[in-house]
Amino acid sequence: MKKHRIVARAEQIMESYLDDLKAIVNIDSGTYTKAGVDRVGAYLQGRFHDFGFSTYFDPQQDYGNHLVATWKGAVANGPRILLVGHMDTVFSDGEAERRPFSIGKRNGMRIAKGPGVLDMKSGLLIGMYGLHLLIEANEANAQSITFICNSDEEVGSPVSKPLIQELAAQSDAVIVLEPGRAIGSVVSSRRGIGNYRVEVRGVSAHAGVEPQHGRNAILELSYQVQALQALNGTVPGTTLNVGVIRGGERTNVVPDFAYCDLDVRVSDTEGIRAIEEAMRKVTSKRVLDGTQITLSGGIRSMPFERSERNSRLVQFAKEAGKELGLKIEDLGSGGASDANNTSAVGTPTIDGLGAGGGLAHNPDEYVELDYLPLRIALLSGLVQRIGTH
């Protein structure tokens, strides 16, 4: 079978791709390492310029500067396409020196390892090189293609979210470059994330002399925790986890304050309504007289839902995959990404167009190298189809 021309071209530029991947993996760019994230941004800016993009930085004080690169096409009425990827990792300073970029084997596969190699420095380059090959072949039939490389995704994109949503609202389609789960997969849905806190206020008292005058906030919270955790799995597509408990200062004092923090994941807006109603019902009932219970918090990332609006991009990905000999499967994920943010403004969105590999956020994180040309070609084919439909 004759090799697809984009795959063949991608194979020709793999040496350059791997040089770039090594360069940015060997830069510490944990979310709170601003200088390192900015070094990655500066490196990528140079490569975008090499490929004919104009760029600018959105400066930040506490996080790295966000890089925005734009290519202007010749099709005045063509689509405006946005690609999104993040430069930050979950790893601390010194990680790149301890375990720099390396190439080896795993279960007979050629792999690359290093901090952030999968999540998601390889994805940034898949997007960049996939666009480059398409533009080089004069097949990027778009009015414009914009690429935002943000610096704070690993902590929920607190400062880049407004910019991402602004750019998404100006676009006709969004492609997010988080890692794919396997060579033949994309991500078509992600759960939304909510953070909630339950606070209990009681009455302090001497634990040995007159404990009967106290109202133990920790004890009341323990009842609340059990009732709240029992909600997990009761709402379809929704999970709840009590992850943090704090309370008390001294063992000889009946504690008058305690709280717990909860992580809630929701698949759709109906799930948000149902789980919040259930939490309010639990926290409206106290076991110990004289205690007060307060529920606060909310959804910080809306769910990225399977929808008719997004299904068109999934179909394009499946068509592009078929041309490459891949049967593309669209998967859901319990974790959130910037796809949640772009989908929330109503722009058709698809995710998971990054590299195949495994063990993200783990010191043994890896990328499957032999699949990279196919993933680059898949990205190119998807963008091409957006531009011609």
N, C-alpha and C positions, 0 to 999 in steps of 0.2 A: 504494500500500500504506500502510495506516494505521501511523503511528509507534508503537512500543511505549511504553506510558505511563511506564515507568521511564526510558527514554531521553529522552522529552520532558521529564520532571521534571529529569533530570540536566542537560539543556541549559539549563534555567532557572537552575540554580545554578552554572553555569560561571564566571560573573564572580566569585562568592565563592570558588570553588575556585582560580581563578588568582590572586586576591589572596593567598590563603593560601600558594600555591605560591611566589609571588614573595617573600613574607616569609621563608619558611624557606630558600629557595635563597640568598638574600642574607645568610645567616648562615654564616660559616665554621664547619664542623663536622667537620673531619678527625678521625680516630679519637683522636689525641693532643691535640686541642684541647678539653679538658674544658669550659672556660667556654662555648665556642660550642655544643657538643652540649647542654649544660644550658640554653642559651637556646632552642634548638629544642624541647627537652622542655617548657620552661615555656610556650612558645607553643602547642604541641599540647595541653598540659593544659587551657589555657583553652578551646580549641575542643571538646575532649571534654566539658568541663563544659556548654558551650552545647548539646551534643547529648544531654545526659541521662546521661552516664557518671560514675561515681565513679572517683577516681584515687588513686594513691600512687606515690612514687618509691622505688626500691631504690638507696640511696646507694652511690657508689663513690669510691674515693680517687684512682686513677690514670686512670680513664676517666670518661666522662659518666655521670650517674645514669640508670638504666633507668626508663622510665615504664610503669606498668601501669594500664590503664583497663578498667573493667568495667561492663556494663549487665546488670541483672537483669530477666529476662523473667517473664511470668505463667504460663508452662507448667511446672508443677512436675516433670513427668516428661519434659520436652523435652531435647534434646541440649545439651551444654556445648561451645561452639565457641571455639577460640582462633585469633586472627590474629597474625601475627608480621611485624614490619618493623623496619628499622634506621635510626637517625638519623645515623650517622657516614658520612663519605665518605672517599675516598682523597686528597683535595686538601689542600694546606697553607694556612696562614694567609695572608691577603691575596688569595686566589684570587677570592673573591666581589667584592672591590673592583675587581680587574683585569678581570673579565668577569661582571658582574652579570646577573641574570635578564633575558632579552630574548625578544621574539617576532618571528619572521621567517618565511622560506619556504625550503624545501629540496625540489628536484625537484617543485615545484608544490604541496607540502604545507605547511600551517601548522605551525610547530614552535615549541617553547620551548627555550632553551638556558640554561646556567648550571651551576655546580659541583654535582653530585649531583642534577640535575633528573630524570634517568632512574633512577639507582641511588643511593637509591631514594625520594627525597622525594615524587615524584609517586605512587608506590605507597602510601606512608603515607596520602596524602589520598584515593586511590581506596578504600582500606579504610574510612577514616573516613566519607567521604561515601556510599559504598555502603551501609554500615550505617545511617547517618542516614536515607536515603531509605526503607529497609526498615522501620525502626522507626517512622518518620513515617506509613507506610502500614499500620501494625499487622500486618505480615506477617513479623515476625521471631519465628517460633514456636520459641523456644529457652528453655531454663531460664536460661542465662546466655551472654553473649558477652564474652570477655576479649581485650584487645588489648595486646600487649607491644611497646613501641618500645625496642629495645636500642641500646647505644652502641658496640659493639665488633665488629660482624659482619665488617667489612673486614679484621680481623686474626684471624679464626677464632672469634670469640665466646668468648674465654678466660674471662671472668668472668661473662658472661650465660648461658652454656650450662647451668649447674646450675639456674638459675631457669627458663629456657625448658623444660628437660626436666621440671621439677617441675610447671609449669603444663600441659604437654602430657600428662603422666600423669594429670592430673585432668580431661582433656577427652575428648570423643568424636570430634572432628575438628579438624584443624589446616589453616589456609590461610596460606601464606607469600606475601608480596607483592613478591617479586623481579620485575624487569621481564619482561614477555612478549616473545617474540622477534618476534611479529607480531600484528596485530589478532586473528587467529583461532587463537591458540595458548595452551596452558598447558604447564607443565613437570611431567612425571610420574616423572622419575628423574634422579639426579645421581650422579656418581662420588664415591666416598670418597677421602680424601686421606691419604697417609702421608708422613712425613718421616723419613729415615734418614741415618745418618752412617757412613762407613767410615774408620777410623783405621789408619794404618800407623806402626809404630815400628821404627826401624832403629838404626844405630850411627853416631855422629858421628866425624869424623876430619878432619885437615888435608887440604884438597883438592889441595894442591900437593906436600906432603912425603910423606905416606903415605896416599893415597886408598884403597889396597888394604885398609886396616884398617877402612874404613867400610862401612856398608850403607845405600845411598841410599833413604830412605823415599819420596822423590818418584818415583824410577824404579819402585819396586814399585807405588806408587799408580797410575802411568800404565797399568800392565798391568791393574790392577783396574778402572780407569775404562773401558777399552776393553771388557773382558769384561762389566761391568755394563751399559754402554750398549747392548751387543749383545742384552740381554734385552728391550729395548723392542719391543713388538709380538709377542712370542712367546707371551704369555698372552692369550687372547681377552678383550677389554673392559678391558685393562690397559695403561697407559703408564708408562714410567720415564724420568726425565731427570736426568742429572748436571749440576747447576746451579752448584755452587761448588767450587773447589779452593783449598786453602791449604797452604803448606809452606815450610820453609826460612827462614833469617834472614840469612845471609851467603853470598855466592858462593864464598868461600874455605873453606867448611865443608861437608863431606858432610852433608846434612840427616838428622837422626835422627827426624823426625816430619813427617807430612803427613796431610791428611784431605780428603775430599770429602763434600758434602751432596747428597742425592737427593730428588727429588719423585716420588712414586708415586701414580697414580690407578687406582682399582679400581671395577669395576661391580657386583661381588657378593662375597660372603664366600668363595666358592671361589677367586676371583681373588686375594684376600689370601693364602690358604694357598699357592697355587701360586707367586706372585711372591716371597714370603718364602723359600720353600724354594729357589727358584732363586738368590736372592741369597746365601743361606747356602752353597750349593754353590760359587758363584764365590769367595766370600771365604775358604773353607776351603782354598783352594789358593794357595800363594805361588810366585812365580817366583824370587825372590832368597832364598837361604839366609840365616838370621840376622835376618830381618824377622818382625814379628808383626802380624797383621791382626785388627781388631775391628769387627764390625758391630753397630750399636745403632739404636734408634728404633722406630717402629711407626706404626700407623694412628691418626691423631688425629681423623678424622671418618669415621664409618662410612658406607657407601654408602646412598643413598636409592634403593631398588630398586623397579622395577615389581612390583606384587604384587596379589593378589586383594583384600587388605585396602584398598589405596589405589585400586583400579580403580573402586570405587563412587563416589568423589569425582570421578574423571575423567568417569564417565558422567553425573553430575549437571551438570558443567560443559558437557558436550556438549549435554545437553538444554536447559540455560539458553541456550547459544549458538544453538541451532536456533530457539528462540523469538524471538531477536533477528535472525535471518537470517544467522547466522554458522555456518560449518562449523568446529568446534573440532578442532584437531589437537594431540595430546599429544606433546611432544618430550622428548628426553633432553639432558643437559648434562654437559660434562666438568668444570665447576666445581662446588664445593660451596656450600651455603647453610645457613641454620638448618633447612631441611627435612631435612637429614641428621640433625640432632640430635633433631628431634621424631619422625621415623620410627624412629629407633633405640630409642625406648622403647615402640614398638608401637602408637602412635596413628595412625589413618588420616590421611594427609597429602597435600596437593596444593600445588604451587608455581607461580610464574609468573603470578600474578593481577595483577601490576602493569601499568604503562603499556607501550605499544608505542613503539619508538624505536630508537636505535642509538648506537654509539661510547661505550659505558659505560667509565668510567675514563679517558676521553680529553678534552682541552680542548674538543672539538667535540661532546661528548655532547648528545643532543637527545631530546625527547619529541614524538610526533605528536599535536597538539592535537585535530584533528577526530575522532580515535578515542576520546578520553577519555570522552564520555558512554556509548559502547557498553561500554567496559571497566568503568565504574562499574556499569552495568546488569548486566553479566556477573557481577560480584562479588555484587551483590544477589540475582540469580537463583540462584547457587550456594548462598548462605547460606539462602535461602528453601527450597530443595529439601532441604538437610540437616535443616532444622527440620520438614519434613513427611514424612520417611521414617524 
